Amino acid sequence: MSTNTVPQAASASYYERHVFFCLNQRPAGESCCANHQAEAAFERCKSLVKAAGLAGPGKVRVNRAGCLDRCAGGPVAVVYPDAVWYSYVDVSDIDEIVESHLKHGKVVERLLTPPHLGR
């Protein structure tokens, strides 16, 4: 029997945190993250994470995602395994998420997506 106290899932994790940005585009003017500069926010986050030396195995991965089904709170991004959902307005919000959450593990409370908001 092993004396390792790290849960199996945690020891098998390739990244410490994984950030997914909804970049979904809906037709005919329907509400969607792509209509709110989501691509620019994704690029900003990815660039900041790399510049801070946070990118790579055992660290942080920033990914594009299709619809995350939280359109009413959009634009949104989610940080796993923390399961923290963010609604952001501009790149300064992304700067704060990277600095506070991804660098220091402190959730940015003011940017949390209300739990009841879905599509």
N, C-alpha and C positions, 0 to 999 in steps of 0.2 A: 504494500500500500504506500502511495506517495505522500510525502509530507508537504507537498506544494499546496499553498493556500489560495493561489490564484485560480479563479473559476476557469473552467475549460474554454468557454467562449472568449474570455478576455485574453487568455494566453494565445489563442489562435487568431486574434485580431491583427490584420495587416496594417491598419491605420488606427491611430489614437482617436481621431475624429474625421468624419466624412461629411462634407457640406454639399447639399444638393440645392441648386437654384432652379425653380420652375421657369422655363423659357417657352412655355406653350403659347402657340398662336391660335386663337379661335377665329372662325370666319364671321364675316358680316358685322363687325363692330361689337361682338359679344365681349364681355369683360374677360380679360386674361392678363397674365403677367407680362407677356411680350409687349403689350401696349404701354407698359410703365417702365421702360428702360431696363428691363431685367437683364438683357445681354450685357449692357455696360456695367451693371452691378456685378454680374458674374466675372467679367474680365477684370474688374477692379479687385475683387476678392482674390482671384487666382494670382494676380500680379503682386498684391500685398503679402500673401502667404509665401510666395516664392522669395520675395525680397527680404522677408523676415527670417528666412531659413527654416520655415515651418513645414515645407512641403516634403513629401516622400514617405517611404515605409516607416512605420512607427510614429508618424507625425500626422499631418493633415492632408487630405485630398479634397479638392474642389471640383465638382462635376455639374454638368448640365443635366437637367431632368425634363421629362415631358410633364404633363399635367399632374400636379400633386393634389388636385381636388380641393384646394383651399382658395379658390378664385375670389371669393368675397373679401378676403384679407390681403389680396395681392397688391404688389408683388411679394412673393414669399420665398423663403429659403429655410431649410431645416438642417440642423446639426445633429448627426448621430455619432455615437450611441446615446448621446444626451437627450435625444427626442425633444429638442428645443426648436420651436417654430418662430421665425422672425418675419415680421412685415416691415419693410423698409421703404424709405421715400427717395433717398438719393445716395450718392457715393460717400457722403460724410457718415451716414448710418452704417455703411459697409465698413468704413474705417474703424468705427467704434466696435462693431462686432468682432473684427479681427483683433484689435488691440485688447479688448476686454475678455471676450469669450475664448478665442482661439489661442491667444498668447498667455492669458492669465487664468482661464477657467471660470471667469465671473460672467454670469448671464446678464445681458443688457435688458433689464426688466421693462424699460419704456418701449422697447421694440417687439415685445412678445405678441404674437398673433393671438387674439382672443380665442379661447378653446372652442367656442360655439360656432365660429365662422367656418363654413365649408364652401361648397360650390355655389 
